């Protein structure tokens, strides 16, 4: 009797318990296309860095550029300085030579060569440093007019195989050395004159040559020397090594480099001594070109 009564009580309690649970747990609504699209949109809104690397520390998912223009800007120079005038006018006057392949020469009526491209890179660096779009005004000068052009402020700087010497450094300012080479002696074989003719360019450095005797003839530029070599009018020529190699290739006579004269030529950018702010900016630009590898690439390309 007791067992039968217990069974009846259990049967009455089970349905009641099931109804109470149904009231507490709401039924799941069927998933619609709209709900699925909304869920996908919320997932795609998460930054890629967080999806790929959820364990990254706070701030590490920010994209930082390798180089920022603003971070490289330099302080504006004093208003009285030549550099300030250049930045205001946005014109950079550059003196170059057009008679010294592979450093500076005309090809198809346009200036080209190592020094020409270096001047362009310097102009671009100055534009970046001071947030200006500088344009270059080219001025072609002969070797003998380089110092005079700076002293008379005809150009802002000279990039023209301009070797730094003690004498020149007393007259004009020089940047850091950007190229080093040797003077070489070019000779003709066989000799045709009893008294050799030695060709040099006016305004270039002239080393003393032991054991070499002859008549020294000065020319205005290397193009004149090349013509004289082709005509067989000279027996020796003195030039920096890269220039000498080009002279031999351009001549139709039998010339060769006899020997190095043991005098290192140190090329620098020339400026007026009073333009100290400009010189500082040029040195900073040259350092950037050296550190970036652009200067080394330029030398391999042209020299």
Buried (B, 14 or more C-beta within 10 A) or exposed (E): EEEEEEEEEEEEEEEEEEEEEEEEEEEEEEEEEEEEEEEEEEEEEEEEEEEEEEEEEEEEBEEEEEEEEEEBEBEEBEEEBBBBBBBEEEEBBBBBBBBBBBBBBBEEEEBBBBBBBBBBBBBBBBBBBBEBEBEBEBBBBBBBBBBBBBEEEBBBBBBBBBBBEEEBEEBBBBBBBBBEBBBBBBBBEEEEEEEBBBBBBEBBBBEEBEEBEBEEBBBBBBBBBBBBBBEBBBBBBBBBBBBBBBBBEBBEEEBEBBEEBEBEBBBBBBBBBEBBBBBBBBBBBBBBBEEEEBBEEBBEEBE
